[in-house]
Amino acid sequence: MAVVDNLEALLARGQDNALVRYGLGGEYLKLKQYDKATEHLRKAVEHDPKYSAAWKLLGKALAEAGRKEEAIKAYEDGIKVAEEKGDKQAAKEMAVFLKRLQK
């Protein structure tokens, strides 16, 4: 919980950015608090729409929460972003997760 507390403290002090939100999203995902995870990861991609790792984690959080359609959309958006950036590895990983969801 210490990591979450530290990141929440940064947010409370006004340090709201993609990296802080990504960190919080990842930590809440580990804690299986999917609503909080998706909330922070959505904010991360709002701050930085080209943050492919955040898109990938958002897709995962939504999938784990059972929000399949939203997860599919997040992966599709994330793949587009990753391909535009030339982030081939992230695009490939998201494509695999997307295929699993579409079965």
N, C-alpha and C positions, 0 to 999 in steps of 0.2 A: 504493500500500500504506500510505502514511502515515496516511490517514484510518482505515483498518482498525486500524492499530497504536494510534492515539489512542483509538479507541472501545473496543478490547480492554483498554487500560490503564484506562479509566474503569470497565469491568466488574470488572477485577482489584481495583480500589480499593473495590469494593462499591457502585458507582453503577449498580445494575441497575434499569432502568425501561423503559417502553414506547418512549421516544424513542431511547435508546441502542440497544436491540434492533432498532428499525426502521432506524436508521442502519446498523448492522452488516449487517442482512439485505439492505438495498439495495446496500451496497458489495460484499458477497459475490456478489450476483446479477450485478453488473457484471463481476465476475471469473469468472463462470460456475461458481462453487463452490456448486452448488445445494443440496447437503446442509446446508452451513453456513448458507446463506441461509434455508432453510426452518426450520431449528432456531431461529434468532434471531427470525424473523418469528412463529413459533408462540409463542415466549416473549413477544413484543410484544403479541399479542392476549390472552395469559393475563393480562398486567399490566393491559391496558386493552381489555376485550372490545368496547368501542364505537369503537375506533380504525379507522375505515373504510379509511384509506389503507394501514394495515398488512394488513388483510384482502385488499385489492386486490393488494398486492405478494406476499403469501403465495400467492395464486392463481396469479400469474404465475410465481413461482419453481417451484411444483409443476408447472405446465404445461410449463415449459422443461425440467424434470427428467424429463418423460415420465410423470409420476404423475397421469394424467388424472382418475381418479375422485376423488382427494384434492383436485385443483384445482377440480373441479366443486363439491365440498362447500364448499371455502373461499369460492368466489365466491358460492354460495347463502347461506352464513352472512353473508358480507360485505354482500350486497345487503340482507338483512333488517336488519342493524345500520344501514346507511346510510339506509335508508328510515325507520327508527324515529327516527333523528337529524335527518331532514330534509336529509340530504346527497345531494341529487338527482343532482348531477354524478357523484359516485363510484358511486352505484347504477346510473346509466345506463352508465357505462364498464364496470363489472363485468358488467352484463347483456349487453353486446356480446361481451366475452371469453367469457362462459358459452355464448352461442349458438354461437360458433366451435368451442368444445370439444365441443358436443353434436351437431355435424354428423356 
